[in-house]
């Protein structure tokens, strides 16, 4: 594992949000043993809050970006990063924090820079991210900006078709197998979390390491695809 090895929470943290999130109540101490780590769990459990705090400790732009992207559209950060400790095997300032929900704002920021320096677009595939579909813009970022460093991705599947999710897996594999990159990803995608030899941490009442086929994402998706009519009988009153 090239970079980040452990994430843990100080004991002297205050009460209230975000420290009252279920998986934080009993503390937080996880060891990252793989180049690819997934955080999974239900909506609202706190995955994005945790990823944002990690990105903050890496000094990445919390609206999305790296250390050199200087813009902000809204303040979202919580107190969590103040009490979070990162232990590094090899510390790096290289990488990127990608949050799907604010990617439009990041693309707008790059376009504003391009008005003064059009060459900036070369770093994103040669044209504006706004001049691509949402999914194509995501992949342009992944293909052109992801090289060496730690990459923190918050629901990167949001704009990606199943086929494009496979493309992202290919990018991840190329970089992490070369020893160039570490990925920490929040996702609901059973396609992404299938990545071989990754660590999957389930966030609910606690945070614990789990197996891919034990996740609800895998089990529910497989069950539904094998027998959708069974689910329709429960979901629809007219069947």
C-alpha positions in Angstrom: 0.0 0.0 0.0 1.7 3.2 -1.1 0.2 6.0 1.0 -2.4 6.2 3.7 -2.4 3.3 6.2 -4.7 4.2 9.1 -7.6 6.5 9.9 -8.7 7.1 13.5 -10.6 9.5 15.7 -9.3 11.4 18.7 -11.1 10.4 21.9 -11.6 14.0 23.1 -14.1 15.0 20.4 -17.2 17.1 21.2 -20.8 15.9 21.2 -23.4 16.5 18.5 -23.1 16.2 14.7 -21.1 14.6 13.1 -19.9 12.7 16.2 -23.3 11.4 16.9 -23.4 9.4 13.6 -23.9 5.8 14.6 -20.6 4.5 13.3 -18.7 7.2 15.1 -20.3 6.8 18.6 -18.0 4.0 19.6 -15.0 5.6 18.0 -13.3 5.1 14.7 -10.0 3.3 14.0 -9.5 1.5 10.6 -6.5 0.2 8.9 -6.2 0.4 5.2 -4.6 -2.8 3.9 -5.5 -2.4 0.2 -4.8 0.2 -2.4 -8.5 0.3 -3.0 -10.9 0.9 -0.1 -14.7 1.2 -0.3 -17.1 2.8 2.2 -20.6 1.5 1.8 -23.9 1.9 3.6 -27.3 3.4 3.5 -28.1 7.0 2.5 -27.6 9.4 5.3 -25.2 7.1 7.3 -22.3 9.5 6.9 -20.1 8.2 4.1 -19.7 11.6 2.4 -19.0 13.3 5.8 -16.2 10.8 6.4 -14.7 11.2 2.9 -14.9 14.9 3.1 -13.0 14.9 6.5 -10.3 12.7 4.9 -10.0 15.0 1.9 -9.8 18.0 4.3 -6.9 16.4 6.1 -5.2 15.9 2.7 -5.7 19.6 2.1 -7.8 19.0 -1.0 -10.4 21.5 -2.1 -13.6 20.4 -0.4 -15.8 21.6 -3.3 -13.9 19.1 -5.4 -10.3 19.2 -6.7 -6.7 19.0 -5.4 -4.6 21.3 -3.4 -4.1 23.8 -6.2 -7.8 24.3 -7.1 -8.7 27.5 -5.4 -12.5 28.0 -5.5 -15.5 27.4 -3.3 -19.2 27.4 -4.1 -20.5 26.6 -0.6 -19.3 25.6 2.8 -20.0 21.9 3.6 -17.2 20.8 5.9 -18.0 19.5 9.4 -15.8 19.5 12.5 -14.9 15.9 11.9 -11.6 16.6 10.2 -10.3 18.5 13.3 -10.5 15.3 15.3 -9.5 12.9 12.6 -5.9 11.5 12.5 -4.3 10.1 9.3 -1.3 7.8 9.6 0.8 7.6 6.4 3.2 5.0 5.2 4.3 7.4 2.5 2.8 10.9 2.8 1.8 12.6 -0.4 0.2 15.8 -1.3 -0.8 14.5 -4.8 -4.3 13.4 -5.6 -7.8 14.6 -6.0 -11.1 14.8 -4.1 -14.0 14.1 -6.5 -17.5 14.6 -5.3 -20.2 13.8 -7.8 -22.7 16.3 -6.3 -20.6 19.4 -7.0 -18.8 18.3 -10.2 -20.8 20.8 -12.2 -19.2 23.6 -10.1 -15.7 22.2 -10.6 -16.2 22.1 -14.4 -17.4 25.7 -14.3 -14.3 26.7 -12.3 -12.0 25.1 -14.9 -13.9 26.9 -17.7 -13.3 30.2 -15.9 -9.6 29.5 -15.7 -9.6 28.6 -19.4 -10.8 32.1 -20.3 -7.4 33.3 -19.3 -5.4 30.3 -20.2 -6.9 27.9 -22.7 -4.2 25.4 -22.3 -5.7 24.3 -19.0 -8.2 22.3 -21.0 -5.4 20.1 -22.3 -5.2 18.6 -18.8 -8.9 17.5 -19.2 -8.8 16.0 -22.6 -8.6 19.1 -24.7 -12.1 20.6 -24.3 -14.5 21.9 -21.7 -15.9 19.4 -19.3 -19.3 21.1 -19.9 -19.1 20.2 -23.6 -19.4 16.5 -22.8 -22.1 14.4 -21.3 -22.0 14.0 -17.6 -20.5 10.6 -17.7 -18.0 11.5 -20.4 -16.8 14.5 -18.3 -16.3 12.1 -15.3 -14.1 9.8 -17.4 -12.2 12.8 -18.9 -11.3 13.7 -15.4 -10.3 10.2 -14.4 -8.3 9.5 -17.6 -6.4 12.8 -17.6 -6.0 13.9 -14.0 -5.5 10.6 -12.2 -1.8 9.7 -12.1 0.2 9.5 -8.9 -1.4 10.1 -5.5 -4.4 9.4 -3.3 -7.8 9.7 -4.9 -10.9 10.2 -2.8 -14.1 9.6 -4.8 -17.6 10.3 -3.5 -20.1 8.2 -5.5 -18.2 8.4 -8.8 -20.8 6.0 -10.4 -23.5 8.8 -10.2 -23.1 9.7 -13.9 -21.7 6.4 -15.2 -23.5 3.7 -17.1 -22.6 0.1 -16.2 -20.2 0.0 -19.1 -18.5 3.2 -18.0 -18.2 1.9 -14.5 -16.2 -0.9 -16.0 -14.0 1.7 -17.6 -13.4 3.3 -14.2 -12.4 -0.1 -12.8 -9.9 -0.4 -15.6 -8.4 3.0 -14.8 -8.2 2.1 -11.1 -6.5 -1.2 -11.9 -3.9 0.4 -14.2 -2.9 2.9 -11.6 -3.0 0.9 -8.4 -1.2 -2.1 -9.8 1.6 0.2 -11.0 2.0 1.3 -7.4 1.1 4.9 -8.3 -2.3 5.4 -6.7 -4.5 4.7 -3.7 -8.3 5.0 -3.9 -10.8 5.6 -1.2 -14.3 5.4 -2.6 -17.8 5.9 -1.3 -20.3 4.0 -3.5 -23.6 2.3 -3.9 -22.4 0.4 -7.0 -22.1 -3.4 -6.8 -20.0 -3.1 -10.0 -17.4 -0.9 -8.5 -17.2 -2.6 -5.1 -16.4 -5.9 -6.9 -12.9 -4.7 -7.5 -10.5 -7.6 -6.7 -8.7 -7.6 -3.3 -10.3 -4.3 -2.3 -11.3 -3.6 1.3 -15.0 -2.9 1.9 -16.0 -1.1 5.1 -19.7 -1.2 5.9 -21.0 1.8 7.9 -24.1 1.3 10.0 -24.1 1.1 13.8 -20.4 0.6 13.6 -17.8 0.4 10.9 -16.6 -3.0 10.0 -14.8 -4.9 7.2 -17.1 -7.0 5.1 -17.0 -9.3 2.1 -18.4 -8.2 -1.3 -21.0 -10.9 -1.5 -22.2 -10.2 2.0 -23.1 -6.6 1.2 -26.8 -5.7 0.7 -25.8 -4.0 -2.5 -24.7 -7.3 -4.0 -27.4 -9.5 -2.5 -30.3 -7.2 -3.3 -29.2 -6.5 -6.8 -28.6 -10.2 -7.6 -32.0 -11.2 -6.1 -33.8 -8.5 -8.0 -32.3 -9.3 -11.3 -33.0 -13.0 -10.9 -36.6 -12.5 -9.9 -37.9 -8.9 -10.4 -41.5 -10.0 -10.5 -41.3 -11.1 -6.9 -40.3 -7.5 -5.9 -43.0 -6.0 -8.1 -45.7 -8.0 -6.2 -44.6 -6.2 -3.0 -44.0 -2.8 -4.5 -47.0 -2.4 -6.8 -50.6 -2.6 -5.6 -52.0 -3.4 -9.0 -50.1 -6.7 -9.5 
